[in-house]
Amino acid sequence: MAKEKFGVAVDEEIVREVDQLVAECDDLGASRSEIVEALLTAFVQSETNHVERVQEISIRKRKGTL
């Protein structure tokens, strides 16, 4: 499967969480990109309604309730 790069800006808290996962997966030698891809893969492959969930998260982030 081909990969495509794209830039994304995230809150500092998310960066800290991803960096913590990178540190905890040190034995795998996983990079930030690999960790973020794994998280996105897990989300996309889940049985949840993705549109509904993304809308909910986006609204909560904008309101400051997340």
C-alpha positions in Angstrom: 0.0 0.0 0.0 1.4 3.4 -1.0 1.8 6.1 1.7 1.1 9.7 1.5 2.6 12.4 3.7 0.6 15.4 5.0 1.2 17.9 7.7 -1.0 18.3 10.7 -0.9 20.6 13.7 -2.0 19.2 17.1 -2.3 20.4 20.7 0.9 20.2 22.8 -0.9 17.7 25.1 -1.4 15.3 22.2 2.3 15.7 21.3 3.2 14.8 24.9 0.9 11.7 24.8 2.4 10.6 21.4 5.9 11.1 22.7 5.1 9.1 25.8 3.8 6.3 23.5 7.0 6.5 21.5 9.1 6.2 24.7 7.0 3.2 25.9 7.3 1.5 22.5 11.1 2.0 22.5 11.7 -1.7 22.0 9.9 -1.5 18.7 11.9 1.6 17.6 8.6 3.2 16.6 8.6 6.8 15.4 6.0 9.5 16.0 4.7 8.9 12.5 4.4 5.2 13.0 2.5 5.7 16.4 0.1 8.3 14.8 -0.5 5.9 11.9 -1.2 3.1 14.3 -3.7 5.3 16.2 -5.4 6.4 13.0 -5.6 2.8 11.8 -7.2 1.6 15.1 -9.7 4.4 14.9 -10.6 3.9 11.2 -10.9 0.1 11.6 -13.1 0.4 14.7 -16.8 -0.3 14.5 -17.7 3.3 15.5 -19.6 5.8 13.3 -16.5 7.8 12.3 -18.4 10.9 11.0 -20.5 11.1 14.1 -17.4 10.6 16.4 -15.3 13.2 14.6 -18.1 15.7 14.7 -18.6 15.2 18.4 -14.8 15.5 19.1 -14.5 18.6 16.9 -17.5 20.3 18.6 -16.2 19.5 22.1 -12.7 20.8 21.3 -14.1 24.0 19.9 -16.2 24.5 23.1 -13.3 23.6 25.3 -15.1 20.7 26.9 -12.6 18.0 25.8 
